[in-house]
Amino acid sequence: MNLLAFDTSTDLMSIAVQRGSADAEVLWQHQAAGGALTSSHLIPEIQRLMTLAGLDFGALDAIVFGAGPGSFTGLRTACSVAQGLGFGATVPVLPVDTLLAVAEEARWLSADTRTFAVSAMLDARMDECYTTNYVFDDGAWKQQGPYRLLKPEQLHWNGSHVLAGNVFGAYGARLPERATRITAMPTATALLRLAPGLLAFGAGVPAEQALPTYIRDKVAQTTHERAVAKALAGATP
């Protein structure tokens, strides 16, 4: 398959292009600091990799992007770029859960081809983590339970799941000590490994239906809301 994949949900900007042929699939990839640099660097780097791969956007089987949860700005950037490229090239868009990409990257790093149980975690800032559990069995991933937004010490660890993600530097001392830990990011190459199965399952959508996944709906108050909160905090019963 010919695929373009990118993720900007964290401080890492990860991009990869896969060109398939009858004999093999060849990969071009780029990783760099994301954050504030993403909006200016993402499209030029995508164009550079597509040129190296010798591909036009219309030759892609799908455009794959990390849909969230993650950084609000990063998710909006990735989604808008995926939508724009998908519209322009009339190519399906595949939104992929970033926590699933973390789980897949952890499995790849561990070289575990059997049953693999993981609690995928991403730093949500504000002293919280995004997390959910996955199990890889019989060649497929299955999600166990909904996404959660919680403080690190609120994680329920059953003793068997590997902990994977980007949370250990900030919250390592507040997570279960006995758990195996794998530092893993939602990389574009993880998205590429997940894409064929998800596309076969029918997860690809038209560009206008590609949307980010938000877990924390509101991260800031308006001026009025702050004034009300301050007034309430100073009020006496």
N, CA and C of each residue as an Amber inpcrd file, in Angstrom:
protein
   711
   0.8390000  -1.1960000   0.0000000   0.0000000   0.0000000   0.0000000
   0.8760000   1.2490000   0.0000000   0.3730000   2.2950000  -0.6420000
   1.0110000   3.6080000  -0.5910000   0.3030000   4.4220000   0.4890000
   1.0400000   4.8020000   1.5310000   0.4290000   5.4600000   2.6790000
   1.2840000   6.6330000   3.1440000   0.6090000   7.6870000   3.5620000
   1.2290000   8.8060000   4.2710000   0.6630000   8.8040000   5.6870000
   1.5380000   8.8950000   6.6880000   1.0900000   8.9030000   8.0810000
   1.8230000   9.9950000   8.8390000   1.1210000  10.6410000   9.7640000
   1.7830000  11.6330000  10.6210000   1.0280000  11.7640000  11.9400000
   1.8100000  12.1080000  12.9580000   1.2410000  12.3430000  14.2890000
   1.8880000  13.5810000  14.8860000   1.0480000  14.4880000  15.4010000
   1.5350000  15.7010000  16.0590000   0.8150000  15.8930000  17.3890000
   0.4120000  14.8030000  18.0140000  -0.3740000  14.8790000  19.2450000
   0.4730000  15.1320000  20.4810000   1.8000000  15.0150000  20.3530000
   2.7090000  15.2210000  21.4760000   3.7570000  16.2600000  21.0850000
   4.8300000  16.3510000  21.8600000   5.9170000  17.2650000  21.5270000
   6.7920000  16.7400000  20.3920000   6.4980000  15.5350000  19.9160000
   7.2240000  14.9450000  18.7930000   6.3850000  15.0350000  17.5300000
   6.9700000  15.5460000  16.4510000   6.3340000  15.5060000  15.1390000
   6.9040000  14.3100000  14.3910000   6.0440000  13.3840000  14.0150000
   6.4790000  12.1490000  13.3760000   5.7320000  11.9750000  12.0600000
   6.4960000  11.7570000  10.9800000   5.9280000  11.6310000   9.6360000
   6.5630000  10.4320000   8.9570000   5.7760000   9.6950000   8.1820000
   6.3330000   8.5750000   7.4240000   5.5220000   8.3730000   6.1450000
   6.2290000   7.9780000   5.1030000   5.6070000   7.6420000   3.8220000
   6.0190000   6.2240000   3.4640000   5.0510000   5.4210000   3.0950000
   5.2990000   4.0410000   2.6900000   4.8890000   3.8790000   1.2330000
   5.8310000   3.3570000   0.4460000   5.5230000   3.0650000  -0.9590000
   5.5940000   1.5670000  -1.1650000   4.4930000   0.9960000  -1.6110000
   4.4330000  -0.4390000  -1.8120000   4.6630000  -0.8100000  -3.2570000
   5.2060000  -2.0000000  -3.4480000   5.3970000  -2.5280000  -4.7930000
   5.1120000  -4.0230000  -4.7560000   5.2420000  -4.6520000  -5.8890000
   4.9910000  -6.0900000  -5.9390000   6.0310000  -6.8640000  -5.1410000
   7.2040000  -6.2800000  -4.9570000   8.2940000  -6.9970000  -4.2900000
   8.4520000  -6.6270000  -2.8180000   8.2360000  -5.3520000  -2.4900000
   8.5100000  -4.9150000  -1.1220000   7.8620000  -3.5660000  -0.8820000
   7.8860000  -3.1600000   0.3800000   7.4280000  -1.8390000   0.7570000
   8.6320000  -1.0550000   1.2790000   8.7610000   0.1830000   0.8010000
   9.8850000   1.0290000   1.1800000   9.3560000   2.1790000   2.0130000
  10.1390000   2.5870000   3.0020000   9.6790000   3.5670000   3.9800000
  10.6110000   4.7690000   4.0330000  10.0330000   5.9640000   4.0840000
  10.7530000   7.2030000   4.3430000  10.1220000   7.8390000   5.5760000
  10.9360000   8.3200000   6.4980000  10.3710000   8.8730000   7.7270000
  11.1600000  10.0760000   8.2210000  10.4870000  10.8650000   9.0500000
  11.1140000  12.0530000   9.6410000  10.5140000  12.2670000  11.0260000
  11.3870000  12.5200000  12.0000000  10.9500000  12.8610000  13.3480000
  11.7110000  14.0880000  13.8060000  10.9970000  14.9960000  14.4690000
  11.6190000  16.2280000  14.9460000  10.7530000  16.8000000  16.0530000
  11.2610000  17.8500000  16.6740000  10.4770000  18.5340000  17.6960000
   9.1890000  19.0600000  17.0780000   8.1000000  18.9040000  17.8250000
   6.8070000  19.3800000  17.3520000   6.4090000  20.6440000  18.0870000
   5.2760000  20.5800000  18.7710000   4.8160000  21.7370000  19.5200000
   4.5860000  22.9310000  18.6220000   5.1740000  24.0680000  18.9810000
   4.9660000  25.3030000  18.2360000   5.5260000  25.2360000  16.8190000
   6.4640000  24.3210000  16.5650000   7.0830000  24.2180000  15.2410000
   6.2160000  23.4520000  14.2410000   5.2380000  22.7270000  14.7490000
   4.4740000  21.8220000  13.8880000   3.7810000  22.5440000  12.7500000
   3.1040000  23.6480000  13.0490000   2.2890000  24.3120000  12.0350000
   3.1130000  24.7840000  10.8430000   4.3760000  25.1400000  11.0760000
   5.2090000  25.6350000   9.9710000   6.0360000  24.5430000   9.3030000
   6.2730000  23.4300000  10.0010000   7.1670000  22.4020000   9.4680000
   6.4520000  21.1770000   8.8960000   5.2230000  20.9300000   9.3170000
   4.5660000  19.6700000   8.9580000   4.3960000  19.5260000   7.4440000
   3.7680000  20.4880000   6.7990000   3.4800000  20.3540000   5.3650000
   4.7620000  20.3110000   4.5290000   5.7530000  21.1850000   4.7750000
   6.9990000  21.0650000   3.9970000   7.6810000  19.7150000   4.1470000
   7.6640000  19.1380000   5.3460000   8.2920000  17.8270000   5.5430000
   7.4930000  16.7220000   4.8620000   6.1860000  16.8320000   4.8740000
   5.3600000  15.8630000   4.1420000   5.6950000  15.9230000   2.6550000
   5.7600000  17.1250000   2.1080000   6.0730000  17.2800000   0.6800000
   7.4550000  16.7220000   0.3530000   8.4070000  16.9430000   1.2560000
   9.7700000  16.4410000   1.0240000   9.7900000  14.9180000   0.9830000
   9.1140000  14.2740000   1.9290000   9.1030000  12.8100000   1.9610000
   8.3500000  12.2300000   0.7710000   7.2570000  12.8790000   0.3790000
   6.5130000  12.4030000  -0.7950000   7.3860000  12.4940000  -2.0510000
   8.1800000  13.5470000  -2.1510000   9.0890000  13.6910000  -3.2870000
  10.1520000  12.5970000  -3.2700000  10.7180000  12.3400000  -2.0900000
  11.7200000  11.2760000  -1.9730000  11.1310000   9.9210000  -2.3530000
   9.8620000   9.7190000  -2.0010000   9.2060000   8.4480000  -2.3130000
   8.7520000   8.3800000  -3.7730000   8.7910000   9.5200000  -4.4630000
   8.3450000   9.5350000  -5.8450000   6.8470000   9.3320000  -5.9820000
   6.0960000   9.8630000  -5.0200000   4.6470000   9.6650000  -5.0120000
   3.9090000  10.9840000  -5.1400000   2.8330000  10.9770000  -5.9000000
   1.8590000  12.0600000  -5.8750000   0.8020000  11.7290000  -4.8210000
   0.1640000  12.7570000  -4.2860000  -0.8440000  12.5080000  -3.2550000
  -2.0000000  11.6620000  -3.7810000  -2.3030000  11.8010000  -5.0660000
  -3.3720000  11.0110000  -5.6520000  -3.0560000   9.5310000  -5.7420000
  -1.7670000   9.1670000  -5.6050000  -1.3620000   7.7630000  -5.6600000
  -1.4650000   7.0700000  -4.3080000  -1.8120000   7.8180000  -3.2670000
  -1.9210000   7.2270000  -1.9290000  -3.1930000   6.3960000  -1.7900000
  -3.0880000   5.3150000  -1.0480000  -4.2740000   4.5330000  -0.7000000
  -5.0190000   5.1560000   0.4700000  -4.3120000   5.8990000   1.3160000
  -4.9370000   6.5790000   2.4430000  -3.9550000   7.5520000   3.0660000
  -4.5080000   8.5350000   3.7600000  -3.7360000   9.4650000   4.5910000
  -4.0860000   9.1610000   6.0330000  -3.0880000   8.8070000   6.8140000
  -3.2900000   8.3060000   8.1760000  -2.7870000   9.3600000   9.1600000
  -3.5820000   9.6620000  10.1870000  -3.1130000  10.6410000  11.1670000
  -3.5260000  10.2350000  12.5750000  -2.7230000  10.6660000  13.5500000
  -3.0390000  10.4300000  14.9510000  -4.1610000  11.3470000  15.3780000
  -5.3190000  10.7680000  15.7160000  -6.5290000  11.5550000  15.9560000
  -6.6960000  11.9910000  17.4020000  -5.8900000  11.4600000  18.3170000
  -6.0320000  11.8260000  19.7170000  -6.3610000  10.6190000  20.5610000
  -6.3490000  10.8310000  21.8550000  -6.1940000  12.0960000  22.5680000
  -4.7660000  12.6180000  22.5140000  -4.6300000  13.8960000  22.8830000
  -3.3240000  14.5260000  22.8800000  -3.4610000  16.0260000  22.9300000
  -2.4080000  16.7120000  22.5120000  -2.3910000  18.1690000  22.5050000
  -3.5060000  18.7210000  21.6170000  -4.2830000  19.6650000  22.1410000
  -5.3840000  20.2330000  21.3680000  -4.8790000  20.8580000  20.0750000
  -3.8410000  21.6720000  20.1640000  -3.3060000  22.3340000  18.9700000
  -2.7390000  21.3160000  17.9980000  -2.0100000  20.3310000  18.5170000
  -1.4410000  19.3030000  17.6610000  -2.4950000  18.4920000  16.9450000
  -3.5710000  18.1460000  17.6490000  -4.6440000  17.3600000  17.0280000
  -5.3590000  18.1640000  15.9490000  -5.6200000  19.4280000  16.2220000
  -6.2930000  20.2620000  15.2190000  -5.4200000  20.4320000  13.9800000
  -4.1070000  20.5840000  14.2050000  -3.2000000  20.7300000  13.0680000
  -3.1930000  19.4730000  12.2150000  -3.0290000  18.3140000  12.8480000
  -2.9790000  17.0580000  12.0950000  -4.2800000  16.8110000  11.3490000
  -5.3910000  17.0620000  12.0150000  -6.6920000  16.8150000  11.3830000
  -6.9110000  17.7440000  10.1930000  -6.5780000  19.0180000  10.3590000
  -6.8060000  19.9620000   9.2570000  -5.9110000  19.6460000   8.0620000
  -4.6690000  19.2380000   8.3160000  -3.7720000  18.8700000   7.2140000
  -4.2760000  17.5990000   6.5310000  -4.6830000  16.6120000   7.3080000
  -5.2160000  15.3720000   6.7250000  -6.4570000  15.6510000   5.8940000
  -7.3430000  16.4930000   6.4190000  -8.5550000  16.8320000   5.6630000
  -8.2090000  17.5510000   4.3630000  -7.3060000  18.5340000   4.4510000
  -6.9560000  19.2990000   3.2610000  -6.3230000  18.4300000   2.1880000
  -5.3820000  17.5800000   2.5890000  -4.7360000  16.7030000   1.6100000
  -5.7280000  15.6730000   1.0660000  -6.5920000  15.1670000   1.9400000
  -7.5840000  14.1930000   1.5050000  -8.5670000  14.7770000   0.5070000
  -9.0370000  15.9980000   0.7850000  -9.9300000  16.6800000  -0.1540000
  -9.2350000  16.9020000  -1.4890000  -8.0120000  17.4380000  -1.4330000
  -7.3100000  17.7900000  -2.6580000  -7.0020000  16.6000000  -3.5430000
  -6.6910000  15.4620000  -2.9150000  -6.2890000  14.2860000  -3.6910000
  -7.4130000  13.2660000  -3.8440000  -8.5660000  13.5400000  -3.2360000
  -9.6900000  12.6020000  -3.2220000  -9.2240000  11.2280000  -2.7320000
  -8.6050000  11.2510000  -1.5730000  -8.0270000  10.0500000  -0.9640000
  -8.6900000   9.8320000   0.3960000  -8.9920000   8.5900000   0.7740000
  -9.5650000   8.3380000   2.1090000  -8.6210000   8.7770000   3.2200000
  -9.1990000   9.1500000   4.3290000  -8.4370000   9.5520000   5.5120000
  -8.6990000   8.5350000   6.6090000  -7.6500000   8.1830000   7.3390000
  -7.7710000   7.1860000   8.4050000  -7.3480000   7.7980000   9.7420000
  -8.3130000   8.1690000  10.6000000  -7.9640000   8.6300000  11.9410000
  -7.6270000   7.4160000  12.8140000  -6.4990000   7.4830000  13.5160000
  -6.0670000   6.3810000  14.3760000  -5.8840000   6.9110000  15.7970000
  -6.3830000   6.1670000  16.7610000  -6.2470000   6.5650000  18.1580000
  -4.7670000   6.6240000  18.5450000  -4.3530000   7.7190000  19.1540000
  -2.9490000   7.8630000  19.5200000  -2.5350000   6.8720000  20.6020000
  -3.4340000   6.5280000  21.5080000  -3.0960000   5.5540000  22.5480000
  -2.9050000   4.1650000  21.9370000  -3.6540000   3.8500000  20.8950000
  -3.4390000   2.5890000  20.1920000  -2.0650000   2.5990000  19.5200000
  -1.6730000   3.7430000  18.9630000  -0.3440000   3.8500000  18.3560000
   0.7540000   3.6840000  19.4120000   0.5320000   4.2030000  20.6230000
   1.4800000   3.9960000  21.7230000   1.5980000   2.5050000  22.0410000
   0.4550000   1.8260000  22.1320000   0.4510000   0.3900000  22.4290000
   1.1970000  -0.3910000  21.3530000   0.9510000  -0.0550000  20.0870000
   1.6220000  -0.7460000  18.9830000   3.1260000  -0.4790000  18.9960000
   3.5200000   0.7510000  19.2920000   4.9450000   1.0630000  19.3470000
   5.6210000   0.2980000  20.4820000   4.9420000   0.1810000  21.6220000
   5.4970000  -0.5760000  22.7540000   5.6530000  -2.0500000  22.3890000
   4.6580000  -2.6010000  21.7090000   4.7460000  -4.0040000  21.2840000
   5.9170000  -4.1900000  20.3270000   6.0970000  -3.2620000  19.4060000
   7.1770000  -3.3360000  18.4290000   8.5370000  -3.2410000  19.1150000
   8.6510000  -2.3420000  20.0770000   9.9110000  -2.1800000  20.7920000
  10.2480000  -3.3970000  21.6470000   9.2170000  -4.0550000  22.1500000
   9.4450000  -5.2320000  22.9890000   9.6490000  -6.4940000  22.1720000
   9.3790000  -6.4050000  20.8470000   9.5000000  -7.5570000  19.9460000
   8.6420000  -8.7180000  20.4110000   7.5020000  -8.4060000  21.0070000
   6.6040000  -9.4430000  21.5080000   5.5550000  -9.7420000  20.4380000
   5.5870000 -10.9200000  19.8840000   4.6480000 -11.2900000  18.8230000
   3.4970000 -12.1430000  19.3520000   3.4660000 -12.3700000  20.6680000
   2.4060000 -13.1850000  21.2560000   1.3610000 -12.2640000  21.8670000
   0.6930000 -12.7300000  22.8870000  -0.2600000 -11.8940000  23.5960000
   0.4950000 -10.7960000  24.3360000   0.0260000  -9.5710000  24.1740000
   0.7070000  -8.4190000  24.7600000  -0.3490000  -7.5110000  25.3690000
  -0.3110000  -7.3110000  26.6860000  -1.2720000  -6.4690000  27.3890000
  -0.5780000  -5.1890000  27.8340000  -1.1970000  -4.0540000  27.5530000
  -0.5400000  -2.7750000  27.8150000  -1.5340000  -1.7300000  28.2890000
  -1.1080000  -0.9400000  29.2520000  -1.8080000   0.2860000  29.6240000
  -1.0850000   1.4290000  28.9200000  -1.6930000   1.9710000  27.8810000
  -1.0860000   3.0540000  27.1150000  -1.3830000   4.3730000  27.8070000
  -0.3500000   5.2120000  27.9310000  -0.4960000   6.4570000  28.6780000
   0.1990000   7.6020000  27.9310000  -0.4760000   8.7470000  27.8750000
   0.1150000   9.9590000  27.3230000  -0.0710000  11.1030000  28.3150000
   0.9410000  11.9350000  28.4200000   0.8950000  13.0810000  29.3190000
  -0.1630000  14.0670000  28.8250000  -1.1540000  14.3360000  29.6730000
  -2.2140000  15.2780000  29.3300000  -1.9560000  16.6630000  29.9170000
  -0.7710000  16.8480000  30.5280000  -0.4470000  18.0850000  31.2320000
  -1.4190000  18.2520000  32.4070000  -1.3810000  19.3950000  33.0590000
  -2.2900000  19.7050000  34.1540000  -2.3360000  18.5870000  35.1980000
  -1.1780000  17.8860000  35.3560000  -1.0270000  16.8320000  36.3640000
  -1.9330000  15.6300000  36.0870000  -2.2070000  15.3520000  34.8070000
  -3.0950000  14.2520000  34.4470000  -2.5290000  13.4860000  33.2540000
  -3.0800000  12.2810000  33.0510000  -2.6850000  11.4070000  31.9470000
  -3.9220000  10.9330000  31.1920000  -3.7560000  10.7490000  29.8750000
  -4.7390000  10.0190000  29.0860000  -4.3360000   8.5480000  29.1150000
  -5.2910000   7.6650000  29.2870000  -4.9290000   6.2490000  29.3290000
  -6.0930000   5.3510000  28.9450000  -5.7580000   4.1800000  28.4630000
  -6.6990000   3.0810000  28.3000000  -5.8780000   1.8070000  28.1580000
  -6.5270000   0.6590000  28.2300000  -5.8520000  -0.6350000  28.1550000
  -6.1300000  -1.3140000  26.8150000  -5.1150000  -2.0370000  26.3220000
  -5.2500000  -2.8130000  25.0970000  -4.6310000  -4.1970000  25.3130000
  -5.1180000  -5.1480000  24.5450000  -4.5110000  -6.4790000  24.4980000
  -4.3120000  -6.8530000  23.0320000  -3.1000000  -7.2690000  22.7000000
  -2.7990000  -7.7750000  21.3560000  -2.8380000  -9.2920000  21.4170000
  -3.7410000  -9.8950000  20.6640000  -3.9000000 -11.3460000  20.6940000
  -4.3710000 -11.8180000  19.3290000  -3.8310000 -12.9220000  18.8710000
  -4.2120000 -13.5110000  17.5950000  -4.0560000 -12.5050000  16.4570000
  -2.9930000 -11.6870000  16.5480000  -2.6710000 -10.7650000  15.4710000
  -3.4940000  -9.5020000  15.4120000  -4.2850000  -9.2150000  16.4580000
  -5.1450000  -8.0390000  16.4240000  -5.1920000  -7.3710000  17.7980000
  -5.4420000  -6.0650000  17.7700000  -5.5790000  -5.3010000  19.0040000
  -7.0360000  -5.2220000  19.4390000  -7.2450000  -5.3070000  20.7390000
  -8.5900000  -5.1230000  21.3140000  -8.4800000  -4.1320000  22.4600000
  -9.3490000  -3.1200000  22.4300000  -9.3500000  -2.1250000  23.4990000
 -10.1850000  -2.6400000  24.6660000  -9.6950000  -2.4310000  25.8700000
 -10.3760000  -2.8710000  27.0780000 -10.8020000  -1.6470000  27.8820000
 -12.0430000  -1.2560000  27.7350000 -12.5540000  -0.1250000  28.4910000
 -12.3840000   1.1940000  27.7590000 -12.9940000   2.2480000  28.2890000
 -12.9770000   3.5640000  27.6360000 -11.6840000   4.3230000  27.8950000
 -11.5150000   5.4240000  27.1900000 -10.4350000   6.3510000  27.5050000
 -10.7110000   6.9800000  28.8640000  -9.6280000   7.2640000  29.5870000
  -9.7610000   7.9180000  30.8790000  -8.7670000   9.0580000  30.9840000
  -9.1590000  10.0740000  31.7120000  -8.2900000  11.1870000  32.0520000
  -8.1470000  11.1760000  33.5650000  -6.9470000  10.9030000  34.0530000
  -6.7860000  10.7280000  35.4960000  -5.4020000  11.1660000  35.9610000
  -5.2780000  11.3200000  37.2600000  -3.9830000  11.5860000  37.8580000
  -3.1970000  10.2770000  37.9090000  -1.8810000  10.3410000  37.8260000
  -1.0800000   9.1120000  37.7260000  -1.3740000   8.0960000  38.8300000
  -1.5340000   8.5450000  40.0570000  -1.7610000   7.6080000  41.1540000
  -3.1510000   6.9780000  41.1180000  -4.0190000   7.4750000  40.2480000
  -5.3520000   6.8880000  40.1140000  -5.3880000   5.7180000  39.1380000
  -4.2650000   5.4470000  38.4740000  -4.2180000   4.3280000  37.5380000
  -4.4190000   3.0110000  38.2690000  -5.3480000   2.2130000  37.7920000
  -5.5620000   0.8840000  38.3590000  -4.7360000  -0.1150000  37.5520000
  -3.7250000  -0.6800000  38.1890000  -2.8350000  -1.6390000  37.5250000
  -3.1360000  -3.0320000  38.0500000  -3.4200000  -3.9620000  37.1410000
  -3.8410000  -5.3060000  37.5560000  -2.6730000  -6.2680000  37.7330000
  -1.4550000  -5.7850000  37.5690000  -0.2970000  -6.6350000  37.7950000
   0.2420000  -7.3200000  36.5580000  -0.4890000  -7.2640000  35.4500000
  -0.0360000  -7.9690000  34.2400000   0.2550000  -7.0310000  33.0790000
  -0.3730000  -5.8800000  33.0300000  -0.1980000  -4.9760000  31.9060000
   1.1550000  -4.2600000  31.9790000   1.7960000  -4.1250000  30.8290000
   2.9530000  -3.2560000  30.6810000   2.4570000  -1.8100000  30.6620000
   3.2000000  -0.9050000  31.2700000   2.9000000   0.5200000  31.1640000
   3.7290000   1.0970000  30.0280000   3.0740000   1.8130000  29.1140000
   3.7830000   2.3560000  27.9550000   3.3200000   3.7760000  27.6930000
   4.2590000   4.6260000  27.3050000   3.9020000   5.9970000  26.9660000
   5.0370000   6.9630000  27.2040000   4.6720000   8.2360000  27.3810000
   5.6560000   9.2950000  27.5600000   5.5510000   9.9560000  28.9330000
   5.0220000   9.2260000  29.9150000   4.6730000   9.8170000  31.2100000
   5.7060000   9.5840000  32.3010000   6.7060000   8.7860000  32.0550000
   7.5590000   8.3200000  33.1520000   8.4990000   9.4040000  33.6720000
   8.9450000  10.3020000  32.8090000   9.7950000  11.3760000  33.2760000
   9.0800000  12.3030000  34.2410000   7.8250000  12.5950000  33.9390000
   7.0610000  13.5310000  34.7650000   6.3760000  12.8540000  35.9450000
   5.8930000  11.6160000  35.7470000   5.0340000  10.9910000  36.7520000
   5.5180000   9.6310000  37.2290000   6.7430000   9.2540000  36.8720000
   7.2160000   7.9070000  37.1660000   7.1090000   7.5100000  38.6210000
   7.4100000   8.4270000  39.5330000   7.3810000   8.1070000  40.9630000
   5.9730000   7.8950000  41.4750000   4.9740000   8.2730000  40.7120000
   3.5740000   8.1650000  41.1430000   2.8480000   6.9980000  40.4740000
   3.5870000   6.1910000  39.7150000   3.0100000   5.0310000  39.0360000
   3.4910000   3.7500000  39.7060000   2.7820000   2.6340000  39.4980000
   3.1560000   1.3680000  40.1510000   4.6170000   1.0140000  39.9120000
   5.3630000   0.7760000  40.9790000   6.7990000   0.5340000  40.8820000
   7.1280000  -0.7900000  40.2150000   6.2900000  -1.8020000  40.4180000
   6.6200000  -3.1480000  39.9420000   6.2550000  -3.3650000  38.4810000
   5.5580000  -2.4260000  37.8900000   5.1260000  -2.5970000  36.4990000
   6.2960000  -2.4290000  35.5340000   6.3270000  -3.2510000  34.4880000
   7.2860000  -3.0580000  33.4050000   6.9260000  -1.7840000  32.6550000
   7.9240000  -0.9680000  32.3450000   7.6880000   0.3150000  31.7050000
   8.4130000   0.3780000  30.3630000   7.7070000   0.8710000  29.3580000
   8.3010000   1.0510000  28.0370000   8.0060000   2.4730000  27.5760000
   9.0350000   3.2480000  27.3680000   8.8370000   4.5840000  26.8190000
   8.4890000   4.4480000  25.3410000   7.3080000   4.9080000  24.9740000
   6.8170000   4.7280000  23.6040000   5.9860000   5.9330000  23.2030000
   6.1300000   6.3440000  21.9770000   5.3940000   7.4790000  21.4350000
   4.4680000   7.0070000  20.3150000   3.4530000   7.7890000  20.0010000
   2.5690000   7.4450000  18.8750000   3.2250000   7.8230000  17.5490000
   4.1650000   7.0160000  17.1070000   4.9530000   7.3460000  15.9240000
   4.1800000   7.1050000  14.6290000   4.6450000   7.7600000  13.5830000
   4.0310000   7.5580000  12.2710000   4.2440000   6.1340000  11.7760000
   5.3680000   5.5190000  12.1240000   5.5990000   4.1390000  11.6960000
   4.6380000   3.1780000  12.3990000   4.2870000   3.4680000  13.6520000
   3.2660000   2.6620000  14.3220000   1.9220000   2.8120000  13.6170000
   1.6110000   4.0340000  13.1940000   0.3730000   4.2530000  12.4340000
   0.3640000   3.4450000  11.1490000   1.5180000   3.3790000  10.4740000
   1.5950000   2.6130000   9.2310000   1.3680000   1.1250000   9.4730000
   1.8860000   0.6020000  10.5770000   1.6850000  -0.8230000  10.8660000
   0.2200000  -1.1190000  11.1800000  -0.4530000  -0.1650000  11.7900000
  -1.8650000  -0.3650000  12.1440000  -2.8000000  -0.1520000  10.9530000
  -2.3890000   0.6730000  10.0060000  -3.2920000   1.1240000   8.9460000
  -3.9040000   0.0150000   8.0960000  -3.1360000  -0.9700000   7.5950000
  -3.7640000  -1.9700000   6.7200000  -4.9370000  -2.7040000   7.3750000
  -4.7590000  -3.1140000   8.6320000  -5.8370000  -3.8090000   9.3230000
  -7.0430000  -2.9180000   9.5370000  -6.8080000  -1.6550000   9.9130000
  -7.9180000  -0.7320000  10.1340000  -8.6440000  -0.4020000   8.8360000
  -7.8960000  -0.2440000   7.7550000  -8.5270000   0.0190000   6.4600000
  -9.3410000  -1.1800000   5.9960000  -8.8100000  -2.3800000   6.2110000
  -9.5470000  -3.5870000   5.8340000 -10.8380000  -3.7180000   6.6390000
 -10.8130000  -3.1870000   7.8540000 -11.9870000  -3.2240000   8.7240000
 -13.0120000  -2.1460000   8.3640000 -12.6140000  -1.2370000   7.4670000
 -13.5300000  -0.1850000   7.0240000 -13.4290000   1.1010000   7.8150000
 -12.2770000   1.3470000   8.4610000 -12.1330000   2.5280000   9.3140000
 -11.7670000   3.7910000   8.5390000 -11.4240000   3.6630000   7.2650000
 -11.1350000   4.8460000   6.4610000 -12.4100000   5.6340000   6.2060000
 -12.2890000   6.9680000   6.1730000 -13.4630000   7.8320000   5.9980000
 -13.1680000   8.8990000   4.9610000 -14.2140000   9.5050000   4.3780000
 -13.9900000  10.6830000   3.5300000 -13.3770000  11.8100000   4.3530000
 -12.6640000  12.7100000   3.6970000 -11.9210000  13.7530000   4.4050000
 -12.7960000  14.5490000   5.3650000 -14.0400000  14.8650000   4.9550000
 -14.8910000  15.7050000   5.8040000 -15.3340000  15.0000000   7.0830000
 -15.1840000  13.6920000   7.1420000 -15.5880000  12.9470000   8.3400000
 -14.4160000  12.6630000   9.2830000 -13.2480000  13.1100000   8.9250000
 -12.0710000  12.9020000   9.7730000 -12.0560000  13.9490000  10.8750000
 -12.1680000  13.5040000  12.1250000 -12.2570000  14.4190000  13.2530000
 -11.2790000  14.0130000  14.3440000 -10.7960000  14.9820000  15.1230000
  -9.9250000  14.6480000  16.2620000 -10.7190000  14.0720000  17.4190000
 -10.0340000  13.3600000  18.2900000 -10.6390000  12.7810000  19.4880000
 -10.2020000  13.5920000  20.7010000 -11.1540000  14.3070000  21.2990000
 -10.8690000  15.0960000  22.4880000 -11.4130000  14.3660000  23.7140000
 -10.5870000  14.2670000  24.7380000 -11.0350000  13.6830000  26.0040000
 -11.3110000  14.7810000  27.0210000 -10.4160000  15.7510000  27.1000000
 -10.6480000  16.9120000  27.9650000 -11.3090000  17.9780000  27.1140000
 -12.5810000  18.2840000  27.4190000 -13.3440000  19.1890000  26.5770000
 -12.9840000  20.6540000  26.7770000 -12.5280000  20.9850000  27.9790000
 -12.3180000  22.3990000  28.2670000 -11.0570000  22.5540000  29.1000000
 -10.1350000  23.3690000  28.6480000  -8.8790000  23.5410000  29.3820000
  -8.6610000  24.9680000  29.8510000  -9.5350000  25.9000000  29.4730000
  -9.3640000  27.2820000  29.8870000 -10.7100000  27.9250000  30.1580000
 -10.7130000  28.8870000  31.0570000 -11.9210000  29.6240000  31.3690000
 -11.9150000  30.9630000  30.6410000 -13.1060000  31.4650000  30.3490000
 -13.2130000  32.8150000  29.8080000 -12.9380000  33.8160000  30.9300000
 -12.7570000  35.0790000  30.5430000 -12.5370000  36.1250000  31.5480000
 -13.7080000  36.1930000  32.5200000 -14.9200000  36.0790000  31.9880000
 -16.1110000  36.1090000  32.8380000 -16.1200000  34.9250000  33.8090000
 -15.7990000  33.7260000  33.3070000 -15.7950000  32.5500000  34.1730000
 -14.7490000  32.6590000  35.2710000 -13.5890000  33.2260000  34.9430000
 -12.5640000  33.4120000  35.9730000 -13.0190000  34.3940000  37.0340000
 -13.7000000  35.4630000  36.5960000 -14.1940000  36.4560000  37.5470000
 -15.2440000  35.8520000  38.4700000 -16.1390000  35.0310000  37.8980000
 -17.1560000  34.3730000  38.7160000 -16.5290000  33.4110000  39.7120000
 -15.5510000  32.6270000  39.2400000 -14.8830000  31.6800000  40.1360000
 -14.1640000  32.4010000  41.2650000 -13.5300000  33.5230000  40.9440000
 -12.8370000  34.2940000  41.9760000 -13.8200000  34.8500000  42.9940000
 -14.9670000  35.3190000  42.4910000 -15.9830000  35.8490000  43.3990000
 -16.5350000  34.7610000  44.3110000 -16.7760000  33.5960000  43.7390000
 -17.3090000  32.4890000  44.5390000 -16.2980000  32.0240000  45.5740000
 -15.0200000  32.0270000  45.1830000 -13.9820000  31.5940000  46.1180000
 -13.8810000  32.5190000  47.3090000 -14.2050000  33.8050000  47.1070000
 -14.1150000  34.7570000  48.1870000 -15.3950000  34.9680000  48.9480000
 -16.4730000  34.3020000  48.4830000 -17.7820000  34.4720000  49.1430000
 -17.8230000  33.6920000  50.4420000 -18.5830000  34.1720000  51.3860000
 -18.7760000  33.4760000  52.6620000 -20.1160000  32.7750000  52.6350000
 -20.2160000  31.5640000  53.2100000 -21.4760000  30.8260000  53.2100000
 -22.5640000  31.6100000  53.9350000
